[in-house]
Amino acid sequence: MKFSNRIMDMQESPIRKLVPIADKAKKRGKKIYHLNIGQPDIETPKEFFEAVRNFDEQVLEYSSSQGIPELIDGFIGYYEKYGIDFKEDDIIVTNGGSEGLLFSLLATCDNGDEVIVPEPFYANYNSFTSAAGVKVVPLITKAETGFHLPNKEEIVSLITDKTKAIIVNNPGNPTGTIYSKKEIRMLSDIAKEYNLFIISDEVYREFIYNDTSFTSFAHIDDIKDRVVIIDSISKRYSACGARVGCIASKNTDLISQVLKLCQSRLCVATIDQVGAAALASVSKEYLDNVVKEYKKRRDIVYNSLNNIEGVVCQKPEGAFYVIAKLPVKNAEDFIIWMLEEFDIDNETLMLSPAQGFYATEGLGLDEVRISYVLKEDSLKKAMNILKEGLKLYKDRN
């Protein structure tokens, strides 16, 4: 039997592909510090669970394909705090940011069209584009410049008659980069000049460290008709298991087209939406404390990496990830070795090989993505394990 080219061309998740190896290590009794996946250990706000417990309808019905009104109002109020004026008809609730990205591609691109994406990028962009029959055209960014964008000419050189959109993740996964207002303006100008959509994945909007400022594409008035904002409650409120996100856009025609896709999948789970709607009442203090906690974790990881011989990385400005270049030829081989053959007091760690976050062949082979989502003591232990593991691996090779 022959499978579709679409599914055969889809890459396996670089974040989850090594899970069977980790599972075998756990069965042998090893404790593994998981720095490979962006699963926060921060407590989900109690408001979410209280709303679910208080749900007392006699029948669990379909909800509107657009989303329940209470949740849409919650998103509207959330954006108002950032000076962004979205109305009810500008927002569609989706099954996480993932569905929002896929539906945005399906609504804006035909089979064979192209999207420009700064790399390294969130690995599932490869999956979403493959499913939509869209080609990723990578825009290479480099660790030496903090993964910030190259000049306008270099970006424009990638545009063809097949280019439909630019996808950006800001703050960035896996780099932790936050684009400056100047960079946002440059991409906005390119979108206007070449009639492109901008699909802006802003799920890490709160996670900003130091004095770095954040500019949303929704703040740029002269391109509102071509901006598609992708959002999610997953990381902001540590609610990854509640698959709730949204698409927000001032382009009413686009929203109407996306709604067709939403109608085909009927609705987002009603109970998840009820819980998510209650998050509108979560205090600012909750998010402030979460950001402070991640800043501490960021500093532990970054400072530890800087003290490991041969490791190269830039200090992440936001999100909760960092890309690090290791003194190894193949980072995936090193990660497997750590899981199968190395431990300290029967403890080891798991990272994500960064090659899967690139579309350009050969890039990221010696890099890893580290997700600093564990508590301070666990992070310190994990970084020491990485340091000692690299020493032994280097001598071994």
Secondary structure, 3 states (H helix, E strand, C coil): CCCCHHHHHCCCCCCCCCHHHHHHHHHCCCEEEECCCCCCCCCCCHHHHHHHHCCCCCCCCCCCCCCCHHHHHHHHHHHHCCCCCCCHHHEEEECHHHHHHHHHHHHHCCCCCEEEEEECCCCHHHHHHHHHCCEEEEEECCHHHCCCCCCHHHHHCCCCCCEEEEEEECCCCCCCCCCCHHHHHHHHHHHHHHCCEEEEECCCCCCECCCCCCCCHHHCHHHHHHEEEEEECCCCCCCCCCCCEEEECCCHHHHHHHHHHHHHCCCCCHHHHHHHHHHHHCCHHHHHHHHHHHHHHHHHHHHHHHCCCCCEECCCCECCEEEEECCCCCHHHHHHHHHHHCCECCEEEECEEHHHHCCCCCCCCCEEEEECCCCHHHHHHHHHHHHHHHHHHHHHC
